Amino acid sequence: MTAPVPLREVHDALEYGGKAAQLGAALRAGLCVPQGFALDHGFVAAVAADDAASGAALDAARATVPDTTVATAFSAMDCEQIASV
């Protein structure tokens, strides 16, 4: 199982998406970017399939960021998967 990765550690746009990779690069460059995490395609699929371990890992990751608005990008999912999240 993969797990959520802090944005600062995201380098691979193919695995995590371009937005996450660019936000990670901005954080590493010292720019003011809210802390967050990224999910790879396999992890998103596991959460969408209601995998309990993946759901628990996502909950743990969400607890590490401030309780404010959470931005998401669903570019790796189709409409049916988005509706189930």
C-alpha positions in Angstrom: 0.0 0.0 0.0 1.2 3.5 -0.8 0.5 6.3 1.6 -0.1 10.1 1.5 3.2 12.0 0.9 3.9 15.5 2.3 3.9 18.0 -0.6 7.4 19.0 0.2 8.6 15.5 -0.8 6.6 15.3 -4.1 8.8 15.4 -7.2 7.1 13.1 -9.7 4.3 14.8 -11.7 3.5 11.5 -13.4 2.8 9.7 -10.1 1.2 12.6 -8.1 0.1 15.1 -10.8 1.6 18.3 -12.0 -0.2 20.5 -9.4 1.2 18.5 -6.5 4.7 18.4 -8.0 4.7 22.2 -8.6 3.4 22.9 -5.1 6.2 20.7 -3.7 8.8 22.6 -5.7 7.4 25.9 -4.4 7.6 24.6 -0.8 11.2 23.5 -1.4 12.1 26.9 -2.9 10.8 28.5 0.3 7.6 30.1 -1.2 4.6 30.6 1.0 2.5 27.5 0.2 0.1 25.9 2.6 1.3 22.5 4.0 -0.4 19.5 2.6 0.0 16.0 1.2 -0.4 14.3 -2.2 -1.9 10.9 -3.1 -0.6 8.8 -5.9 -3.0 7.1 -8.4 -2.9 3.8 -6.7 -3.7 5.2 -3.3 -6.7 7.2 -4.7 -8.0 4.0 -6.3 -7.7 2.1 -3.0 -9.5 4.9 -1.1 -12.2 5.0 -3.8 -12.5 1.2 -3.5 -13.2 1.7 0.2 -9.9 0.0 1.3 -9.9 0.3 5.2 -6.1 0.7 5.6 -6.0 3.4 2.9 -8.9 5.2 4.5 -7.1 5.1 7.9 -3.9 6.4 6.3 -5.8 9.3 4.6 -7.5 10.2 7.9 -4.0 10.2 9.6 -2.6 12.5 6.9 -5.6 14.9 7.1 -4.9 15.2 10.9 -1.4 16.5 10.1 -2.6 19.7 8.3 -4.4 22.6 9.9 -8.1 22.3 10.1 -8.9 24.7 7.2 -10.1 24.4 3.7 -8.7 21.4 1.9 -8.0 21.7 -1.8 -8.3 18.6 -4.0 -7.6 17.8 -7.6 -9.4 14.8 -9.1 -7.7 14.8 -12.5 -6.7 11.1 -12.1 -10.3 10.0 -11.4 -13.4 9.7 -13.6 -16.8 11.2 -12.6 -18.1 8.0 -11.1 -15.0 7.7 -8.8 -15.3 11.4 -7.7 -18.9 11.0 -6.7 -18.0 8.1 -4.4 -15.4 10.0 -2.5 
